Amino acid sequence: TERDSDILIEGDFRLEPGPTLIVDIDGVISDASARQHYLDGLVPDWWAFFDASVDDPTIAEGLGLATSLARDRVVALVTARPARLAPTTLAWLERHGVQWDLIAMRTDDDHRTSSDTKRDLLADLRVAGYQPVLALDDDVSNLAMYRAEGVATVYVHSGYYDDRPGA
């Protein structure tokens, strides 16, 4: 099936494609625990969940891990956040001094699972010449997808999925 192009935002300087570290935002470097309640109930309120992301604190351990693994690698933030949040996401990253080279986001009308979306974002990165060698994520379904696609993974425990149905 055909899909709309996902969103790739490059940082302030052009980095040559090469070995790439993939870092998830929510649950790895951004603490979304205060907004998890929007996903409770029969109908999750994804818009409110994502809109509240502007107030997230950082996750020091996840940010430290990503920073330590970033040496000599392109840092690609690959997120299931919708593209309409690009301005607030970029402001959040700048406010917290997060190092990144490019951001890959889902289109606003993409309602597929995170792992399906991230599989396509991974393919987009590869087509653009990036060589993903390691992915940091807190969602085991995303980690399984990355491993199936030949990318080594590190699980970062956010705790978000422990009490959810199907966890």
N, C-alpha and C positions, 0 to 999 in steps of 0.2 A: 504494500500500500504506500501511496505517496504521502509525505508529510511536509508541513511548512518547515522552513529552515529554523533551526534553533539559534539562539543568540550567542555570539562570541564577541566579547569585549576585550580588546587588548589594552595593556597597561600604558604608562607614559612613554616607554621606550620599546622599540621593536627588538625582540629577542629572537634569535634564529631558532627555528624548531630543532629539537633534539630530545635527549632523555627528559622525561616529564614526570613530575610528582603531581598526582591528582589529590586534591583535598576537598572534602565536603565542607560546607559551611555550618549548617544547623546541626548541632550535636557534636561537632568536632572542634570548631574554633569559636562558635557562637552559642551561648547557653540559652536554649529555647525552653527551658523548664518552666518559666513563668507563664508561657503561653500554651502549654499543652492542654489546658482545660478547654480550649476551643475545639479540640478534636474529640472530646468526650461526647457521648450521646449517640443517638441513631444517625444523625446527619452532621458530620464534621463541618465546622465553619472554616474552611481553608482560607478564605479571603481575610477574615479577622486574624487568623493564625499568622499569616504572612505579613499583614499590615502591622502587627505588633512587634515584628522583628527589629524595628528601628531602636527599640529600647533594650535589646539583649546585651548583657555583659559578655566579655570574652570568657573562654574556657582556657585558663592559663596553661594547663598541661597539654591540651591539644594544640594550642598555638605554639608552645615551646617545641613540641614534637615536630610539627610541620616546619618550623623555622630551622631546626637542627637537620632535618632531612632535605632541605631545599638547596643546600650547597651544590653548585654545578648542575642544577636541574632547573628546567622551566617549571614554575608553580602555576598549575591550572586549577582554579577553583571551579569545581563542577557541582552544580546545585540544582535541585528540583524546584527552586524558587521561580515563580513566573517572571518574565522579562520586565513587566511593568514595575517591578521592584528594583530595577537596575540603579536608578538614582539614589534611593535610600540605602541600598546595599553598598554602593561605592562610597557614600558618605560615612557609613558605619565602618568600612574597612579603613578609610583615611583617619577617622577619629581615633581608631584603636591601633594605628600604625602597623596594619597587617601587610606583610610582603606578599605580592602576587604579580604574575605576569599576564595572565588572561583569565577571564571568567566565562564559563559556559552556563547558560540558563535556558530553561524551557520556554517555549512560546506561551503566551497568555491563554490560548485556547487548547493547550495540550493537557488532557485530563487522564493520561495513562499513568501507570505505576511509576514510581521513582526509578526502579531498575530498568524498565523499558525506555524511559526518557534518557537515563544516563547511558544506556547502551548506545543510543543514537548519538548522544553528545561525544562519547568515546570514539565512535566511527568518524564523526566530524573532525575531531582532533587529529586522528590518524590521516585522514584525507588531506588535512592542512600541513602534514609533515611532522607532527609531533609524535614522539615515541613514548607513550605511557609505560613506565617501569614499576610504579608503585602507587597504590591508592589507599587513602585514609578515609574511612567511613564508619558510621555508627549503626548502619542498617545492614543486617546480615544478608538480606536479599540482594542488596547492591554489591556486597562483598562477593557473594556467590557468582553474580553476573560478571564482575571484573575477573575473577579467577577463571571462569569459563572462557573469557575473552583473552586469556594469557597474561593478565596483569597481576603481579604479586599484590597482596593486601595486608593492611594492618587494621584490626578491629579496635575502634575507640568506643569504649562503653559510655553511652550517654544516660542510660536508664530509661529512655523514653518508651522503649518497646516492651519492657518487662511486664507491665500490667495491662497491655492492650490485648484485645481478642486476637488470637492467632500468633501471639508472641512466643 
